[in-house]
Amino acid sequence: MIAQRLKKICYAWEGWAVDAYLGIKTEDYRCGQPSLGRGIFSDSACYVSKPYLLLSAILSPVKIGPVDTFYDIGSGLGRVLFFVAWRQKPSACVGIELDNELYKASIENARRFAKRFPDRGAAQARYANGTVYFAFNPFGERTFSAVLERIEEDLARHPRPVTFIYFNAKYPEVFRRHGWELTRTTRVTGSPLQTMYFAKSGCPKPSPALKSSRPALRETSPQA
Ligand SMILES: C[S@@+](CC[C@H](N)C(=O)[O-])C[C@H]1O[C@@H](n2cnc3c(N)ncnc32)[C@H](O)[C@@H]1O
C-alpha cells in the first residue's frame, strides 16, 4: 500500500518535472470524460496519460529517427508527441484527437514546446519523402542552398524523382549550382512573376501535379 502510494508520488513528480522541462502541461488535466463513448462508433476512451518512464520503456524497442513520421492516434494533450519529438526527433509528429478541449490544450502545448525548442527553420528542417516541393520566394540564396542540401541528403537515402516549384523565382542559380534540372519556366497570365520548375534524381518529366495545372499557365522556353 505504502509502496503503491510512493510509486504514484514518484510518477507524478516525474510527470511534472519532464513537463516543466519540455514547457508543456500534460500532468494537471482533470481526467474528464468529454470524449467517453463518443466518436462515430460511440466507443471512445477518456483522456489519461502514462508516466514518462513507462512511455520511454514502451517506445524503446522501436527505432524512431529523422526519416520517420510519428502518429499518436488519440493524442490527448500531446504528451507522447512532445516526448517523441524531443527524444527521437522524427521528421514530423502528428496527433489525432477527437475532443476539442484536449485538442486546443495540445495546440497550446505545441506553442509552448516550440518556444522552448525553437525550430531552426527551413535550413535545418527535414524533408523526408517529399515528392513535390513548393516555395514562393521565402528566403535568399544561402537558405535555399541549405534547403536543397537537406532535400538531396534525403534523396540519397531514398532515391525518388522530385519536383521543385519555385514561384517568383529570384535565385534560380542556386538550383543550377546544385545540379537540379530546369524543366519549365512559366508566367501566370497577368502576373510578371516567373515560376520555375526544377527536377532532381532522374525525374525526366514534370510530375502529374504539374501537368494538371497547365491550362492556367502560359509557357516560355526553359532557360539554358
Ligand atoms: C488514453 S488517452 C491517450 C492520450 C495520449 N495518447 C497519451 O498517451 O498521453 C486516449 C485519447 O484518445 C482520444 N480519443 C478517443 N476516441 C477518439 C477518436 N475516435 N478519435 C480521436 N481521438 C480519440 C481521447 O479523447 C483521449 O484523449
The ligand as an ORCA input file, in Angstrom:
! r2SCAN-3c Opt
* xyz 0 1
  C      -5.916      7.005    -23.144
  S      -5.879      8.619    -23.875
  C      -4.233      8.684    -24.515
  C      -3.692     10.075    -24.666
  C      -2.290     10.168    -25.266
  N      -2.090      9.267    -26.354
  C      -1.239      9.946    -24.209
  O      -0.743      8.822    -24.110
  O      -0.911     10.901    -23.498
  C      -6.934      8.338    -25.300
  C      -7.231      9.598    -26.090
  O      -7.921      9.227    -27.269
  C      -8.884     10.204    -27.570
  N      -9.904      9.591    -28.440
  C     -10.856      8.706    -28.096
  N     -11.591      8.356    -29.159
  C     -11.100      9.025    -30.209
  C     -11.438      9.067    -31.598
  N     -12.458      8.343    -32.082
  N     -10.702      9.850    -32.409
  C      -9.656     10.578    -31.921
  N      -9.296     10.581    -30.617
  C      -9.995      9.806    -29.768
  C      -9.415     10.608    -26.211
  O     -10.062     11.861    -26.231
  C      -8.139     10.598    -25.402
  O      -7.516     11.855    -25.388
*
